[in-house]
Amino acid sequence: MKRMLLIMILLPVMIFAQGAGRYLNNSEVSQSFKERYFSKGEQDFFPMHVGDLWQYVYYDHNEQNYVYPTEKIVKDTMALGHRYFVRYRYWPHNNTTYEILLGYYRVDSEGVLRVLDVDDRNWNGIKDEELLGDSLDVLPETSYLSFTSVYPDSHIVRDTLWRVIGNDTLFTRKIFVISGEQFYTDKIGLTMIWPDQSEAVNLTGAIINGVTYGTLVGFNDESDAGKPAKVELEQNYPNPFNPTTTINYAIPSVETRHALSLQLIVYDALGRKVATLVNKKQSPGKYSVQFDGSNLGSGIYFYRLQAGKYSQTRKMILMK
């Protein structure tokens, strides 16, 4: 019994230490290792693949325990002629996991993180535009205004470091922000947030393009993490559109853990069916489908989702 109690006390401490990781200064890494490392190609500080997952850990003094928020890229979507990846955060609190949309992101040909502004982050009243997220392939002390989060923040690129995760030693860059510091690591992404006058939020582990780094605490790939809590039919994007638009919808895991018969049908303004986009059983999760109105005339159309007892209809405008 005493041994079990000791293990229970030490386990969070060991996990936290592992999450914090080990950082090396440039002087601690040999020149030959650096040359081999950089000869392999450009760094990827913002990896993006559907299914990529990051788990972090921090100590909640109010709850007196460790909290493990998880972030995941749940889908991709087309907008403004680019492919964006949709990233969510799943925040556990009091036996409930809260789902938070972090944003729509892509990386351009220069390795710069771009953000699709769906929530007017620069407060100019325009939502269908692209904003700067982060740019790490710059000289130290370079500053810029970042829109990576909902609230814009001034970022200054600072030191270059190396982070040891398991058997991997990876190039890392540190960014100074108004609220503290952030650390981005090659091949993984954001690995630590160190707020001013607060404890660090550290990466415990990640799954990037199918490769696992570090340790994922209590994670089960077959769990409900990343699955919606209710049936959802989102507004199509873009809207108005010409001639294609994307419709996103979600099937919950709390209402059914089995495949659900589903129909997604498009009607014209007179109620006539013009297209059947989905007509099959689908398992809980988030889905995306494109509608092509090339053969239709301009006007108002409706798309209706029927999933079990649930039904919802939304309006969209085809403008040629």
C-alpha positions as CSV (number, residue, x, y, z in Angstrom):
1,M,0.0,0.0,0.0
2,K,2.8,2.4,0.8
3,R,4.5,1.5,-2.4
4,M,1.4,2.3,-4.4
5,L,0.9,5.6,-2.6
6,L,4.5,6.5,-3.4
7,I,4.0,5.8,-7.1
8,M,0.8,7.8,-7.2
9,I,2.7,10.8,-5.6
10,L,5.7,10.5,-7.9
11,L,3.9,9.9,-11.2
12,P,2.6,13.4,-11.8
13,V,6.0,14.8,-10.9
14,M,7.8,12.5,-13.4
15,I,5.2,13.3,-16.1
16,F,5.6,17.0,-15.5
17,A,9.4,16.7,-15.7
18,Q,9.1,14.7,-18.9
19,G,6.7,17.2,-20.3
20,A,9.1,20.1,-19.5
21,G,11.7,18.3,-21.7
22,R,15.3,19.2,-21.9
23,Y,16.6,22.2,-23.8
24,L,20.2,22.7,-25.1
25,N,21.9,25.9,-26.0
26,N,23.7,26.2,-29.3
27,S,27.0,25.7,-27.6
28,E,25.9,22.4,-26.2
29,V,25.3,20.9,-29.7
30,S,28.3,20.0,-31.9
31,Q,28.9,21.7,-35.2
32,S,29.0,18.4,-37.0
33,F,25.5,17.5,-35.7
34,K,24.2,20.9,-36.8
35,E,25.6,20.5,-40.3
36,R,24.0,17.0,-40.6
37,Y,20.7,18.3,-39.2
38,F,20.4,21.3,-41.5
39,S,21.6,19.4,-44.6
40,K,18.3,17.4,-44.4
41,G,16.3,20.4,-45.6
42,E,14.2,23.2,-44.3
43,Q,12.6,23.2,-40.8
44,D,8.9,22.7,-40.3
45,F,7.8,24.6,-37.2
46,F,4.1,24.4,-38.2
47,P,3.4,20.7,-39.2
48,M,-0.2,20.3,-40.5
49,H,-1.9,17.0,-41.3
50,V,-5.5,16.0,-40.5
51,G,-5.2,13.9,-37.3
52,D,-2.1,15.6,-35.9
53,L,-2.4,15.9,-32.2
54,W,-0.6,17.7,-29.4
55,Q,-1.0,17.1,-25.6
56,Y,0.2,19.5,-23.0
57,V,0.4,19.6,-19.2
58,Y,0.2,22.2,-16.5
59,Y,-0.5,22.3,-12.8
60,D,-3.9,23.8,-11.8
61,H,-3.4,25.3,-8.3
62,N,-7.1,25.8,-7.8
63,E,-8.0,22.2,-8.6
64,Q,-4.8,20.9,-7.0
65,N,-4.0,18.5,-9.9
66,Y,-2.4,18.3,-13.3
67,V,-4.4,19.1,-16.4
68,Y,-3.8,17.7,-19.8
69,P,-5.4,19.8,-22.6
70,T,-5.2,18.3,-26.1
71,E,-5.1,20.1,-29.5
72,K,-6.0,18.3,-32.7
73,I,-6.4,19.1,-36.4
74,V,-9.8,17.6,-37.1
75,K,-10.3,18.5,-40.8
76,D,-9.2,20.6,-43.7
77,T,-11.2,22.9,-45.9
78,M,-10.8,25.1,-49.0
79,A,-11.1,28.9,-48.8
80,L,-9.6,31.8,-50.8
81,G,-8.1,29.3,-53.1
82,H,-6.0,27.7,-50.3
83,R,-6.3,24.6,-48.2
84,Y,-6.7,25.4,-44.5
85,F,-6.4,23.0,-41.5
86,V,-8.9,23.4,-38.7
87,R,-7.4,23.1,-35.2
88,Y,-9.4,22.6,-32.0
89,R,-8.4,22.5,-28.3
90,Y,-10.1,20.0,-25.9
91,W,-9.8,21.3,-22.3
92,P,-10.8,18.9,-19.5
93,H,-12.4,20.5,-16.4
94,N,-14.6,18.9,-13.7
95,N,-15.2,15.7,-15.7
96,T,-16.2,17.7,-18.7
97,T,-14.1,18.3,-21.9
98,Y,-14.7,21.7,-23.5
99,E,-14.2,22.1,-27.3
100,I,-12.6,25.3,-28.4
101,L,-12.0,26.4,-32.0
102,L,-8.4,27.7,-32.3
103,G,-8.5,28.7,-35.9
104,Y,-8.1,27.9,-39.6
105,Y,-4.4,27.7,-40.5
106,R,-2.1,27.0,-43.5
107,V,1.6,27.3,-44.2
108,D,2.6,29.2,-47.4
109,S,5.5,28.4,-49.7
110,E,7.9,30.5,-47.6
111,G,7.1,28.5,-44.4
112,V,5.0,31.3,-42.9
113,L,1.9,30.5,-40.8
114,R,-1.2,32.1,-42.3
115,V,-4.6,32.4,-40.6
116,L,-8.0,32.5,-42.2
117,D,-9.9,35.3,-40.4
118,V,-13.3,33.8,-39.6
119,D,-13.8,35.8,-36.4
120,D,-12.5,39.3,-37.3
121,R,-9.3,39.1,-35.3
122,N,-8.0,42.4,-36.6
123,W,-11.3,44.2,-35.9
124,N,-11.8,45.7,-39.3
125,G,-15.2,44.2,-39.9
126,I,-13.9,41.8,-42.6
127,K,-13.9,38.1,-42.0
128,D,-13.0,36.6,-45.3
129,E,-9.3,37.5,-45.4
130,E,-6.0,36.0,-44.6
131,L,-3.8,37.3,-41.7
132,L,-0.2,36.7,-40.5
133,G,0.2,34.0,-37.9
134,D,3.9,33.4,-37.3
135,S,7.2,33.6,-39.2
136,L,10.1,31.8,-37.6
137,D,12.6,31.7,-40.5
138,V,13.8,35.2,-39.7
139,L,16.7,36.9,-37.9
140,P,16.7,37.1,-34.1
141,E,14.9,40.2,-32.7
142,T,12.6,40.4,-35.7
143,S,9.1,41.6,-34.5
144,Y,5.7,41.4,-36.1
145,L,2.0,41.4,-35.2
146,S,0.6,37.8,-35.0
147,F,-3.0,36.7,-35.3
148,T,-2.4,33.1,-34.4
149,S,-4.9,33.5,-31.5
150,V,-8.2,35.3,-31.3
151,Y,-6.5,38.3,-29.7
152,P,-3.6,39.8,-31.8
153,D,-0.2,39.9,-30.1
154,S,3.2,41.4,-30.8
155,H,5.8,38.6,-31.3
156,I,9.6,39.0,-31.2
157,V,11.7,36.0,-32.4
158,R,14.5,35.5,-29.9
159,D,16.9,32.7,-29.2
160,T,17.6,29.5,-31.1
161,L,17.7,26.4,-29.0
162,W,17.6,22.6,-29.3
163,R,15.1,20.4,-27.6
164,V,15.6,16.7,-26.7
165,I,12.4,14.6,-26.9
166,G,13.1,10.9,-26.4
167,N,15.8,10.0,-28.9
168,D,15.3,13.1,-31.0
169,T,17.3,16.4,-30.7
170,L,15.3,19.0,-32.6
171,F,15.9,22.7,-33.6
172,T,13.8,25.1,-31.5
173,R,13.1,28.8,-31.7
174,K,11.9,31.0,-28.8
175,I,9.4,33.8,-29.3
176,F,8.8,36.6,-26.8
177,V,5.1,37.6,-26.6
178,I,3.3,40.2,-24.4
179,S,2.2,37.5,-22.0
180,G,5.5,35.6,-21.8
181,E,7.4,33.2,-24.0
182,Q,6.6,30.5,-26.6
183,F,8.8,27.7,-27.9
184,Y,8.4,26.2,-31.4
185,T,10.2,23.0,-32.2
186,D,11.0,21.6,-35.7
187,K,8.8,18.8,-36.9
188,I,6.4,19.2,-33.9
189,G,5.2,22.8,-33.5
190,L,4.4,24.6,-30.2
191,T,6.1,22.7,-27.4
192,M,6.0,25.1,-24.5
193,I,4.2,28.3,-23.3
194,W,5.8,30.1,-20.4
195,P,3.4,32.9,-19.2
196,D,4.7,35.7,-17.1
197,Q,4.3,35.1,-13.3
198,S,2.9,31.6,-14.0
199,E,4.0,28.0,-14.5
200,A,4.9,26.7,-17.9
201,V,2.5,24.7,-20.1
202,N,4.6,21.9,-21.5
203,L,4.2,19.4,-24.3
204,T,4.0,15.8,-23.1
205,G,3.7,14.3,-26.5
206,A,2.5,14.6,-30.1
207,I,1.4,12.6,-33.1
208,I,2.6,14.3,-36.3
209,N,1.7,12.6,-39.6
210,G,1.5,9.3,-37.8
211,V,4.8,9.6,-35.9
212,T,4.6,9.8,-32.1
213,Y,6.9,12.0,-30.1
214,G,7.2,12.0,-26.3
215,T,4.4,10.5,-24.2
216,L,0.7,10.9,-24.4
217,V,-0.9,10.6,-21.0
218,G,-4.2,8.7,-20.8
219,F,-4.7,9.1,-24.5
220,N,-6.7,6.5,-26.5
221,D,-6.9,7.0,-30.3
222,E,-10.3,5.3,-30.2
223,S,-11.7,7.7,-27.5
224,D,-14.2,10.5,-28.1
225,A,-11.5,13.2,-28.1
226,G,-12.2,15.4,-31.0
227,K,-15.7,14.1,-31.6
228,P,-18.6,16.5,-31.4
229,A,-21.1,16.6,-28.5
230,K,-24.1,17.2,-30.7
231,V,-25.3,17.0,-34.4
232,E,-24.1,20.1,-36.2
233,L,-24.7,21.5,-39.6
234,E,-22.5,24.5,-40.3
235,Q,-23.1,27.4,-42.6
236,N,-21.4,26.7,-46.0
237,Y,-18.2,28.5,-46.9
238,P,-17.9,30.6,-48.9
239,N,-21.4,32.1,-49.1
240,P,-22.3,33.5,-51.6
241,F,-20.3,31.1,-53.8
242,N,-19.4,30.5,-57.4
243,P,-19.6,27.7,-58.4
244,T,-18.3,25.5,-55.4
245,T,-18.8,25.7,-51.7
246,T,-17.9,23.6,-48.7
247,I,-20.5,22.2,-46.2
248,N,-19.2,20.9,-42.8
249,Y,-21.3,18.7,-40.5
250,A,-20.8,16.6,-37.4
251,I,-22.2,13.5,-35.9
252,P,-22.0,13.1,-32.1
253,S,-20.6,10.3,-30.0
254,V,-22.8,11.1,-27.0
255,E,-26.0,10.3,-28.8
256,T,-24.8,7.3,-30.7
257,R,-21.6,5.3,-30.8
258,H,-22.6,3.5,-34.0
259,A,-23.0,4.5,-37.6
260,L,-26.0,6.8,-38.2
261,S,-28.1,6.9,-41.4
262,L,-27.6,10.3,-42.9
263,Q,-28.8,12.3,-45.8
264,L,-27.6,15.7,-47.0
265,I,-29.7,17.1,-49.8
266,V,-29.8,20.4,-51.7
267,Y,-33.1,21.9,-52.8
268,D,-33.9,25.0,-55.0
269,A,-36.1,27.8,-53.9
270,L,-39.2,25.9,-55.0
271,G,-38.4,22.9,-52.9
272,R,-37.2,20.7,-55.8
273,K,-34.3,18.4,-55.1
274,V,-31.2,19.3,-57.2
275,A,-28.5,17.3,-55.6
276,T,-27.9,14.5,-53.0
277,L,-24.5,15.1,-51.4
278,V,-24.6,12.3,-48.8
279,N,-26.8,9.2,-48.5
280,K,-25.2,6.6,-46.3
281,K,-24.4,5.5,-42.8
282,Q,-21.5,7.4,-41.1
283,S,-19.8,7.0,-37.7
284,P,-19.4,9.7,-35.1
285,G,-17.0,12.4,-36.2
286,K,-16.7,15.6,-38.3
287,Y,-17.2,15.6,-42.1
288,S,-16.8,17.9,-45.0
289,V,-18.4,17.8,-48.5
290,Q,-18.2,20.1,-51.5
291,F,-21.2,21.2,-53.5
292,D,-20.7,22.2,-57.2
293,G,-23.3,24.5,-58.7
294,S,-21.8,24.7,-62.1
295,N,-24.9,23.4,-63.8
296,L,-27.3,25.5,-61.8
297,G,-28.5,29.1,-62.2
298,S,-27.9,31.9,-59.7
299,G,-30.3,32.1,-56.8
300,I,-31.1,30.9,-53.3
301,Y,-30.7,27.2,-52.5
302,F,-31.3,25.2,-49.3
303,Y,-29.3,22.2,-47.9
304,R,-30.9,19.9,-45.4
305,L,-29.2,17.4,-43.1
306,Q,-31.3,14.5,-41.9
307,A,-29.5,12.3,-39.3
308,G,-31.7,9.9,-37.4
309,K,-34.3,12.1,-35.6
310,Y,-32.3,15.2,-36.2
311,S,-33.0,17.6,-39.1
312,Q,-31.6,21.0,-39.9
313,T,-31.8,23.2,-43.0
314,R,-29.6,26.2,-44.0
315,K,-29.7,28.7,-46.9
316,M,-26.9,29.4,-49.4
317,I,-26.6,31.7,-52.3
318,L,-25.2,30.8,-55.7
319,M,-24.0,34.0,-57.4
320,K,-22.6,33.8,-60.9
